[in-house]
Amino acid sequence: MADERVVSDIVTKFLLNTCRLCPRLTDRGVQAACRCAELVTRHPCNDAEADCIPLTTGSVAEFYIEPMLPLVGDIDVMFHCSNELAIPRGHPPPAQLPAEFSNYVKVHEIVDSHLPGYVHLELRYLLTECSDNDNYNYSETERGLYFAHHANIDDHGPAMMADLSDTYLLSVDYVPCMRCLSWLPQAADWPTRRRYHDWPDSSTVDCVVSNGCDVVCAVHRRCRQDKWMRSVLWRLSFSRAEIVLLNSWMPVQQISYHMLRFFMKTKRLTVCDASEALSNYHIKTLMMWACELKSSSFWTDNLNLVRVCVELLHILSVWLSDAQCKHYFLSSCNLVDNIFGVELTASQLMSIDEPWFSTWFLNNYIQKCSMLCLENVSSLFSDINTNTKLQSAVSAVVDWRIGLNTALADMWCELQFAQFVISSMVTMWSLTAQSCVCWLRELAKTDTYLPVYFTAIAFLEVTYKISRNGFTDKMMDVLSTIIVGQLVSTRRHASQCSSELSLSKATKLMKIVASSSRDTIRLIATELSSANDLNTSELVELLHWSAVEHLTAYRQLTSRDFGSVATIVTTDFEALYAYKHGDYQRCLQMSTQNVRTLLYAVKEITNVVTCGGLMQLLDDDIVSLVALALIVNPKCRDMIHYVVFTQLTLLLYLMTQCQLKLCHSVTSLARTFHYIQVAQRAHPAMFKLDHLTLKLTKCKVLMHIQQSLT
């Protein structure tokens, strides 16, 4: 083994050089958006009229660095019900609420339990929104009624694991909670306590306080055997605050947090006779206190990440020895209160020194990273018994990571995956006004492209619903929300009839007509505002064309930003629309031009998704082909290459169909036949739908040539 004195420096340089800043568009960000939208389509188990309001938490929301080893193993989503609200004890009931809340809301006071950090919720008020303004009236309820949650809480916490049938998505933990719009008096000293090193700064503190808090379904370890306490005990949650705080850290602080989490998870250090594992929350608490109490020089001067982590682990050891791990926000709450058997773990942590930790990190982290590299790089770690050999091996991994420079290519792959997920999920889950808001809000966190793509898919989904079920109030809500870009209130008061609500929505839509930047959107809004004389067929046609407009705009945006890693043509959806409407000459012109661009492209070609609402734009033969493939092998539903094909395949098919419709010569078709053969050789065997479609296209050409010759 190399000299232990230099390994520490090698580990530091490795982490600093390989932990990149996350791009806005990440696979986990897209998946979090999908999981939030999925949740919004559901209703709370105790009220079918209420909505679930999600918040992405955990690693997806907290980290902005991207190490070589993945940070995220699942998606964490908290959610509260739109008809439930918590307020601090003694606070007056609110007169106004955010638009996400229902018109009828039960308000619960937060009552301290005998356990610090844990509370009861006592029903105190019933709020009812006035029909003539947005204010709420309240009435008091009988005192003493504690609200019992319905979550199935086990020893691991309040999270509820979702169905894992979506094999292409990460698993998700849904954590039910109740929203509190105010900062809690239990944490009243946190905003004002003296901070000698200006972390968090005053603007961050103000942001944290303005976000309020939550209470989550949870049970203290002392009360696990008490059935009543299990149902009425809640824990104060500061997840919203933690997201803001962790995103205000310096990159070196995020890297240190990542290292400590990795170490604790791999070592599986436990307390209390191996039944109580040290959790990520202990590490997060340790880091937040360190960021507040340590000066900036601790993190920056003569930076050594191993030294930083070892010192923080020693602090944690002292906390365990003293049985004092103070909650970062709640001064009265001790995270290791009355836990026995911590001496061994505390001793293990205190015995860790820099040589041991750096060697452990080299063997368990860096060598694991090397396995992601090419074999000629990973093989260097078979012999690292000198300083020179070790530095050479580690430098090779760093050079591979930096030289690979796959950030843009990775984003491109994630964008392709996002297209598939959005197209399939919008159809799989019921589209509502609330889910549209959620989709648009969450996707906007990733990039500027996906909200445009979602809008197109949503328009197509609405046209499908209208064609099957007619135009309903629900579809009016959905379209209004998409056009305005935010939730057009769907609260229904008992005194209001449907015609009054439609008139109200129509009025709101008319206000945005003049400011709309897209002509088709303006026409759709105008059509919807004529609620009493709605022409459904005209609306469907407008929605189809607006979807194509948005898809074309999406192609233009991606071509601008990803043209260096992919060959993208921007008029494939316009060609599809022209073909569906019998404009074969225009379709042929666009298809031929695009085929020539794509046929011998050396860069990757973008995909076209065939599932969900996009199937309305496709030729009947393509739809039948996809359906047949899925019927023959239902497992293909979760395999992307059975439901997507490349732009080249689609445009070759359209080119062929138009030539057949326009009775082109055998010579012209023979040239197209050659193009098809080139495309077949270019597509890998795993591109199943491409090969099926190209075979179908080839058969059409051969049949026509044979008929012409006979």
N, C-alpha and C positions, 0 to 999 in steps of 0.2 A: 504494500500500500504506500501511496505517496506520503510525504511529510505532512503530518496532521496540522502543522502550523500554517500551511498554505491552503488547505482544503476549505477553510472558512471563507477566505477571500474568493476562492473559485466559486463556491456556492452563491455568494452575494452577487458576483458579476453575472453568473448564469441566470439568476432570477431577474435581475434588472434588464438583461438583454433579451430575454425570451418572453417576458410578460408584456404583451402589446396592449394598447388601448382598444377597447371594443369598438367596432364600427356600430353605427346606429342599427343597421340591419343585421340581426343575428337570428339563427335558427331558434334559439330559446325564446327570443322576444316574440317571434311570430307564433310560436306554440303557446306562449302565455296569453297572447291576444285571442287565440282560438279557444283556449280553455275559459277565459273570461266570458267570451261571447256564448260559449256553450252553457255556462252557468246561468246567464241572463235569460235564456229561453225557458228555464225552469221556474217553478213557483215554490215558495216555502211550503213545507208539509202541513202547516196549520192554517194556511190561508191561500186559496187559489187566486184571489184577487191581488195579492201582493207580488212584488218583484224582488229578485235577489240582486243586490248591488255589489259587484266584485272589486277587489283591489289586489293586484299582483304584489306579493311580498317575497321574502327570502332572497336567495342568491341572485335570482334573475333581476330583481329590482335594486339590490344593494351593491353589486360589483360593476365597475366600469373597466376593469382590466380583463385581459384574456390570456391566461397562462397556457403553456403547452398541454398540461393535464386539465381535463374539464373541471369547471367549478360547479356545474349544475347537474344533479342527478334526477331531479324531478321539479315540477312546477308547484309553487305554493300560492294559493289564492285564498284570501279572507273574503267573507261576504256578509253583508247585513241585509235585513229585510226592510222593504220600503215602508212598512206600516209599523215599525218598532223604532223607538228612540230612547236613549238613556241620557239623563241629566244629573249633574251633581246634586246631592241632597241639599234641599233648601233653596235651590234655584227656581225662579218662576218658569212656567211653561213658555216655550217660544211662541211668538206670534207669526213668524214666517219661517219657512223651511226651504231647502234647495229643491229644485224641480224633480229630483229623483224620488222624493217621498210621495206617498199616496195622499189622497184627500182625507183619509181617515187614519190617524196614527195613535198608537198607544205609547204613553210616555212613562218610563220607569225611573225612579230615583235610585241612585247608586248608594247603597248602605254598606258601611264597613262590616266585615265579619270579624271573628276573633283571630283571624290569620292575616297578617300584613300582606297587602298586595292582592288579596282575595275579597270579593264583595258579594252581596246579594242585590237583587233587583226587585224593588217594590213598586207595583203598579200604582201610579198616582193620578194621572190625568188621561183623558180622552180628548184628542184634538180633532176638530172637524173644519175643513177648509170652507170659507165662505164662497158662495157662488158668484158674488158681484165683485170680489177682489181676491188677491192672493193671500190674505191673512187667514189665520186659524183662530177659531174660538175653542175654549177648553171647558171641560167639566171635570170635577174631582170625582175620584172613586173611593171606595171603601179602603181604609188603611189596613196594612198587615198582610196583603196578598203577595207572596214572593213568586217571581216568575221562574218557572222550571224549564230548562232547556231540554230538547229532545235528542241531542247528539249522543251517539254511542261512543262514549269516551273510555279509552283503555289506559293502561299504565304509561303509554308513550305520548299522551297528550290529546289535544282536542281535534286533531286533523282527521278527516274522513277520506279514505282512499277512494278515488273514482274508479269506474269501470275501465279496465285496461284493454278493451276490445279494439281500440284504435291503435294498432300495432306500430304505426308510423309516428305516433306522438309519445312524448315522455309522459310518465304517470303524473298524476296531480293529486295534491293534498288540499282538500277544501276545508277551511276552518270557519265555522259559523261564529258570528260575533254580533254585537249590538253597537251601533254608532253613537258616539258622544261628540257633539259638535264643539264642546267647550274643553278647555284645558282643566284637568282634574285638580281639585284642592289638595288631594293626597300628594300631588307632586308640585305644590305651590312654590316650594323653595327652589326648584330646579331653574326656572328662568332667571331668578335674581341672584343666585349664589355667585360669589366672587370667583372670577377666572383669571388667573395670573398670566396665562399664556394665550389668551384671546381665542381659545377654541372651546366651543363654537363661538363665532362672532355674533354680534347683536342681530344682524339681518337673518342669520341662520336660526337663531333662537326665536325671533319673531315668526319666521316661517313655520317652525315646529309647533309653536303654541297655537298659531292660527289654524292648523290642521286638526286640532282636537285629538281625541283618543278613541279607543274602543274597549269593550269588555268581551272576552272570549269564553266560550264554554270550556271549563277546565276544572280539574279536581286536585286538591292538595294531597300529597302522599299520605298524610295523617287521616284523611277522610275517605280513603278508597273503599273501606268496608262499610261505610255508613250510606245506606241507600238514599236517604233523604238529602243528606249533604251533597252527595254526588250529583243530584239533580238541580239543586238551587245555588250551587257555588259557581262563581264566575271569577276570572282572573283579569286584572287590569292589563291592557296591552298597549304598548308604545311602538308598534310596528311602523306606523306612519312616520313617527319621529325618527326612528332608526334608519329608514330609507333616506331621509333628508341628511342626517348626520353622516352616514357612511359614504354618501356621494360627495360630501364636502372634504373627505380625507385627501391627503396627498397620495400619489401613486405608491410611494414606499410604504405607507400605512396600510393600503389595501393589500399589497404584496405580503406584508408581515402577517396580516389577518389570514390570508390564504395559507401561508406556511403553517401557522399555528393550527388552523382547522385541519389541514392535511395530517399533521403530526398526531393530533388528538384522535382523529378518526382512524388512522392506521394503527396506532398503538392501543387504542381502545382502553385507555386508562379509566378505572372505575373507582367509585367510593361506596361505602356502606355495604361491605361484604359482597362486592361485585354485582349488586342488584341495581345500583344507581350510577349510571354512566355520567361522566362529565360531558355536558352537551355543548353544542355550538353557542348556546346562549351564555354560558360561563365565559367562553373565549371572547364573544362579542362584548360582554360587560367589561372584561379585562382590557380590551382594546379601547373602548370608549373612555374608561377612566384614564388610561395611559395617554390618550390623545389630549385629554383635558389637563392632566397634571404634569406631563412632561413638556419641556421646552422644545421648540422646533429644532434646536441643535442636537437633541437626542436622536432625531430621525434623519438629520442631514450631515452633521459634522463627522468626518472620517467614517462614513457609513459602512456598517457591517451588519447585514441582516441576521446572521447567526447570533451575534452579540445581542441584538435587539430582542430576538425571540427567547434566548436563554434568560435574559434579565426578566422578561415578562413571565416566563414559566416559574421563575423563582418567586415572583410576587404572588402568583397563583398558589404556590406551595405554602407561603406564609398565610394566605387567606384560609386555606384548608386547615392548616395547623391551628389557627386561632378560631376556626369555625365562624369566620366573619367575611362574607362576600357581599358587600353592600350593593343593592340594586342601584343602577345608574340614575334612575329617575325618582325612586321612592326611598327616601332616607330611612324609613322605618322597616324596610323589607330586607331580609338577609337570605341570600340564595343558597346558603349551606347551613341554615339554622337547624340545630339538633340532629345533624347527620353524624352517625358514629362510624368508626372504622376508617377514618380518612388518613390516619397516620402513615400507612404504607404508601398511599398515593402521594401524599405530601413529601415523604422522604424520597420517593422516586424522582419527583420533579426537582427537588433541591439538589439531587446528586448529578443532574445533567449539567455538563460543562460544554464549552465551545467545541473542543476537539470531538467529543462524543456526538454532539448534535450535528456538526458539519459532516462527520463520517456517516451518520445515520441518514442524513438528507441526500448525501451522494449516492448511497446504496439503494435507497427506497424511492427517491424522487427523480434524480437526474438520470440514473440508469433506466428507469421506467420511461422517461422522455426519449432516451436514445432508441428505444424499441419502435418509436414512431418514425424514425428516420430510415434511410436506405441502409441496406445490409453492410455496405462498406463503411458506414459511419458507426452503426451499433456494434460491429465486430471489434472496434477499437477498444471497447471496455473489457475485452477478454484479458487484457494485460495493461494494468494501470499501476504498476508497482513502483514507479518513479514519478517525481514531480513533472518531468517533461512529458511523459506518456499520458499522465492524467490531464494535464493542461491541453495537450493535443487532442485527446478524445472529447473533452468538454467543449473545446473551441470548435470542433467539427460539428457538434450538435447545434451550437449557437449559429455557426455559419450556415448550416442547413436551414435553420429556422428563418434567419434573416434573408439569406439568398433565395430561399423558396419564394418569398414575397407573394404569397397566395391570397392576400387579404381581399383584393378585388375579385379574384376568381372564386374565392369562398363565398363572398357576398352574392355573386352571380348564381352559384349553385343554390344558395339559400333562397334567392328570389324565385328560382324555378320551383323549388319545393313549396314556397308560399303560395304560388299560383294554384298548385294542385290542392293544397289544404283549404284555401279559401273557397275555391270552386266546389269542392265536395262537401265542406262543412256547412256552407250557407244553405245547401239543399237538404242536408241531413237534419239540421236543426231548424226549428220554426223561426222564420224571420219576423221580428217584431220591431216596433219603434225603439224600444229600449235596447234590443240587441244591435240595431243599426248604430245607435249612439256609441255603444260599447266597441263595436268593430272599428268605427271611424276614429274614436279616441285612442284605442290601443294600437291600431296600425300606424297612426300618425306618429307614435313614439319611435317607430322603426325607421321609416323613411317617407319621402313624398310620393313614392310610386304606388304603394299598396292601397292607400285610400281611393285612388283613382280606379284601380283594378276592382276593388270591392264594390264601388258604386256601379260599375258596369254589370258585375255579377248580380248585384241586388236588383237592378232594373230588370234583368232577364228573369230572375226568380219571381218578381212581381207579375210580369207578363204571363208567366206560366200559371200562377195562382189565379189571375183574373180570367184567363181562358177556361180554367176548370170550374171555378166557383163564382165568377162574376166579381164585380167591384164592391168591396166591403169596407166598413169603417176601419177595420184593421189595416187593409191595404192603403187606405187614405192616410192613416197615421204613419205607415212605413214610408210612403212616397214623400209626404210632407217633411218628415225627419231627414231623409236623404237630401232633398232639395235645399232645405234651410241649413243643413249641416249640424243641427243640434235638435234636441228633443222639443217637438211641438207638444205642449202639455196635453196628455190624454186623460187627465183626471176627469172622471164623470161624476157630476153632482146629481142627486136625486131629482132636483127641480129642473134639470136641463133635459130636453129631448134631443133626439138625433139630429133634427134639422138645425137646431140652434148650434150644436157642436160643429156640424159641417160648415155652417155659415161662419163661425168663428175661425175655423181652420182656413177656410177660403180667404177670409180677410187677411190673415197673416201671410198666406202665400202671395196675395196680390202685392203686399209690401215689398217682397223680394224680387218680383218680376222685373222691375225697372233696373235693379242693380245686378241682375244675373249676367255673367260673362259669356255664357253659351246660349246660342239662339235656341237650340232644342230644349234646353232646360227652361228657358223662358216660355216656350210653347207648351211644355208639359204643365208648368205652373198655371198658365192661363187656362188650360183645359181643365185642370183640377179645380180652379177657382169657380168654374161654371158648374157648381155642384148640382144644380137642378136640371141641367141639360147636358149631361156627360155622355160623350160618344165613346163607348168602350173600344171599338175597333180602331178609331183614330188614336186613342191613347196608347193602345198596344203598339201600334206602328211607330209612334213617337218614342216610346220607350225602347223599342228595338234599335232605332237609329241612334238614340242617345247612348245606348250601351256600346254601339260600334264606335261612336265618337270618343267615348272614354277609353275604350280598348286601344284605339289608334293613338290617343294622347299618351297612354301608358307605354306603347311601343316607342314612341318618339322620345319619351323621357329615358327609358332604358337604353335605347340606341345611343343617346347622347353620353351617358355615363358609363356604359359597359361595352362600348364599341371596340375597345382595345382587347377584350377577352372573348368576345362573341360576335358572330355575324348576324345582324338583326335587320330584317326588312320590316317596314312599318305599315304596309297596306294589306296585310293578309286578311284582316277582318273586313276591310272594305271590299276586298275581292269576294269573300264569303257572302257578304250582304248583296253584292251585285248579282252573284249567281242565284241566290235564293229568290231574287226579284226578277229573274229572267233577263238580266242585262248581260248576256253571255259575251258580247264583244268587249265590253269594258272589263269584265272579269278575266277574259283571256289575255287582254293587254297587260293588266297588272300581274297576273300569274306568270306569264312568259318572262317578263322583265325580272321578276323576283327569282324565278327558277335559275336564270342565268347568273344571278348574283350568288345564289346559295350553292349551286351544284358542285363547284370546285373550291368552296370556301375551306381555308385551312384552320379557321377558328371554330369554336363550338357554335352550333345552331340552336336557336331558342325553341322552346316547346309550345305546343298548343294543347290545352286541356280539353278533353272531350266529355267530361262528366258534369253534372249539375246543369245550371241554366244555359251554359254554352252549347248544349246539344240542340237548342232551338235554332242555332245558326247553321248547323251542319246539314249536309245532304242526308236523305233518308237511308241510302245504302251504307254510309259511314255509321250512322246511328245503329242500324241493324247489325253491322259487323261487330261493333263494340258490345252490344247487348248479347249477341251470340257467344262471344268470347267469355263473357261473364257468366252466362248460363252454363256453358260447358265446364268452366272451372270457376266456381264462386270465390275461391281464395284469391282470384285475380283482383278483387275489389280493393284489396289493400296493397296491390303492387302497382307502382306508379307507371311502369312501362307498358301496362295493359290499358291505361286510360289516357295516355298522352302520346302524341307523335310530334315530329319536328315540323317547322314551317315548310321545309322542302317537301316533305311527304304530302302535306295538305295542298300545297300549291301545284304539285305535279298532278294530283287527283283533279283539282279544279281545272287545270290546263287541259287535261285529257277530256274531261266531261264537256267543256266548252267546245273543243275541237269536234267532238262527236255531235253535239247539238247543232253546230254550224256547218256540219258536213264537210270538214276539211279533207284534203287529199290523203291518199295512202302514204305518199312521200312525207307529208307533214307529220302524220301519226307515227311513221317509222322513226323519225327523229326523236319524237317524244318517247317512243319505246326504248331507244338507246339511253335517254336521260334516266328512265326508270331503272334500267340495268345498272347504271352508274350509281344511282342512289341506293340500290339494294346492296351493292358491295361496300358502300361507305358507311352504312348503318350497322353497328355491332349486333350480334345475334340476340342480345338481351332486349333490344328495342322491339318488343313483340308486336305492338300495334302498328309500328312503322312497316314491318315486314308484311303483316296481314293486309294493310291498306295498299301497299305497293303491289302485292300479288293480285289483289282485286283490280287495281288499275291496269295492270299488265294484261289480265284476262279480258278486260273490256276492250283494250286495244287489239288484241289478237282476234277476238270474236268479230270485231268490226272489219279488220283486214281480210279475214277469211270470207266474210259475207260479201265484201266488195269484190274479191277475186272470183267468187262463184256467180 
